[in-house]
Amino acid sequence: MDDDETEAVHLRRIDPTQNMRRFYVLAVQPTLFGGASIIRNWGRIGTKGQSMMETFDAQEEATNALARLARAKRRRGYLNADATGSG
């Protein structure tokens, strides 16, 4: 596994006009049985949020799913956490 593949994706969506301050974090982690899992964490910025884990048989399946989820969130207005401004 390369470090690039396991690097977490941190996204934020901030819209003061709608009182919206959300985060979404995606990460791929290996399982004990040779597969990989996507760990998702989301919620309002400043809260613990919710978590969900989805397991795949192969690392490449998990990596593809992570890319697909990140694309979908970006289409909905989420930006990389380091690129977001105050609004």
C-alpha positions as CSV (number, residue, x, y, z in Angstrom):
1,M,0.0,0.0,0.0
2,D,1.3,3.4,-0.9
3,D,0.9,6.3,1.5
4,D,-0.9,8.3,-1.2
5,E,-3.6,5.7,-1.3
6,T,-4.2,5.7,2.4
7,E,-4.1,9.5,2.8
8,A,-7.3,10.9,4.3
9,V,-9.5,13.3,2.4
10,H,-10.7,16.3,4.5
11,L,-13.6,18.2,3.0
12,R,-15.6,21.2,4.3
13,R,-18.7,23.0,3.2
14,I,-19.3,26.4,4.7
15,D,-22.2,28.6,3.7
16,P,-23.0,31.4,6.2
17,T,-26.2,32.3,4.4
18,Q,-27.6,28.9,5.2
19,N,-25.9,28.6,8.6
20,M,-24.1,25.6,7.2
21,R,-20.7,24.5,8.5
22,R,-20.1,20.8,7.7
23,F,-17.1,18.5,7.4
24,Y,-16.6,15.2,5.7
25,V,-13.5,12.9,6.2
26,L,-12.7,9.8,4.1
27,A,-9.9,7.4,4.8
28,V,-8.9,4.0,3.6
29,Q,-7.5,1.6,6.2
30,P,-6.3,-2.1,5.8
31,T,-8.3,-4.9,7.4
32,L,-6.9,-7.9,9.2
33,F,-7.9,-10.2,6.4
34,G,-6.1,-8.5,3.5
35,G,-9.0,-6.2,2.4
36,A,-9.5,-2.5,3.0
37,S,-12.2,-0.4,4.6
38,I,-13.3,3.1,4.0
39,I,-13.9,5.1,7.2
40,R,-16.3,8.0,6.8
41,N,-16.8,10.7,9.4
42,W,-19.2,13.6,8.8
43,G,-21.2,16.2,10.7
44,R,-21.3,19.9,11.7
45,I,-17.9,21.5,12.3
46,G,-17.2,21.6,16.0
47,T,-19.0,18.3,16.8
48,K,-17.9,14.7,16.9
49,G,-20.2,13.9,14.0
50,Q,-21.2,10.4,12.8
51,S,-19.0,7.6,11.5
52,M,-19.5,4.7,9.1
53,M,-17.2,1.9,7.9
54,E,-17.5,0.1,4.5
55,T,-15.3,-3.0,3.9
56,F,-14.0,-4.1,0.5
57,D,-12.1,-7.3,-0.5
58,A,-9.3,-5.4,-2.3
59,Q,-7.4,-2.2,-1.7
60,E,-8.1,-1.0,-5.2
61,E,-11.9,-1.3,-4.8
62,A,-11.7,0.8,-1.6
63,T,-9.5,3.4,-3.3
64,N,-11.9,3.6,-6.3
65,A,-14.9,4.0,-3.9
66,L,-13.1,6.7,-1.9
67,A,-12.4,8.6,-5.2
68,R,-16.1,8.2,-6.2
69,L,-17.4,9.5,-2.8
70,A,-15.0,12.4,-2.8
71,R,-16.1,13.4,-6.3
72,A,-19.8,13.2,-5.3
73,K,-19.1,15.5,-2.2
74,R,-17.2,18.0,-4.3
75,R,-20.1,18.2,-6.8
76,R,-22.3,19.1,-3.8
77,G,-20.1,22.0,-2.9
78,Y,-17.5,20.6,-0.5
79,L,-14.0,21.9,-0.8
80,N,-10.6,20.6,0.5
81,A,-10.3,21.7,4.1
82,D,-7.1,23.6,3.5
83,A,-8.6,25.5,0.5
84,T,-11.8,26.7,2.2
85,G,-12.1,30.3,3.3
86,S,-14.5,31.9,5.7
87,G,-17.4,31.7,3.2
